[in-house]
Structure formats: structure tokens, C-alpha cells
Amino acid sequence: MNDDVGARIRMINNSLRCFTYGLLGLLPVIGVPCALAALWLSGRIRVEEKRHWNAARPYRIWGVVCAAFGTIFWFLVVVLIIFNGIANCGGGSGGGGGG
């Protein structure tokens, strides 16, 4: 019985940690590692949710939503920056002035 309570407490704390990492996943530079940590932590929590009821389940869900949105958004930003750099590198006028 005591182990059951400890498992629930760890699950609730990990759900809140997942929510925090998910929110940090929306930040530009440090966001991607935090978002990936939130997604990984959510997977571990879901395994525990099959055995115990999780009172902080909405926090875990919102953490995953924020982490997924942050990961997809910042991935697209990086892809657009790389694409823009490639397009501008090869799109020159052939050198020389128009004079």
C-alpha cells in the first residue's frame, strides 16, 4: 500500500515536470531539448497511468501539446532558415554591376 502511494506521488510530480518542460519547449533556443524531454517523460508517465490513476493527467496532456507544438514550430523555423540560406546563396546575379 505504501509503495502504491509513492508511485502515485512520483507520477504526479513527473506530470508537473512534463508540463514545465512542455512550456519551456516553446522557447527559441533551449526549447527543443526541453520539448524532447517532455515527450520522453510523458511516455514514461503513460506506462504508469495504466496501473494507477493520475490526478495530474491534464498537466501531462498540456505538457505534451506544448512540447509537440514547440518541436514542430522550431523545426520548421530551422528548415526555413536553411532553405532561405540555400536560396540566397545560389540566387546571385552572376557577379558584376549593372553599369
Secondary structure as the mmCIF struct_conf table of DSSP 4:
data_model
#
loop_
_struct_conf.conf_type_id
_struct_conf.id
_struct_conf.beg_label_comp_id
_struct_conf.beg_label_asym_id
_struct_conf.beg_label_seq_id
_struct_conf.end_label_comp_id
_struct_conf.end_label_asym_id
_struct_conf.end_label_seq_id
HELX_RH_AL_P HELX_RH_AL_P1 ASN A 2 LEU A 24
TURN_TY1_P TURN_TY1_P1 GLY A 25 LEU A 26
BEND BEND1 LEU A 27 LEU A 27
TURN_TY1_P TURN_TY1_P2 PRO A 28 ILE A 30
HELX_RH_AL_P HELX_RH_AL_P2 GLY A 31 GLU A 49
TURN_TY1_P TURN_TY1_P3 LYS A 50 ARG A 51
BEND BEND2 HIS A 52 HIS A 52
TURN_TY1_P TURN_TY1_P4 ALA A 55 ALA A 56
HELX_RH_AL_P HELX_RH_AL_P3 ARG A 57 GLY A 90
BEND BEND3 GLY A 94 GLY A 96
#
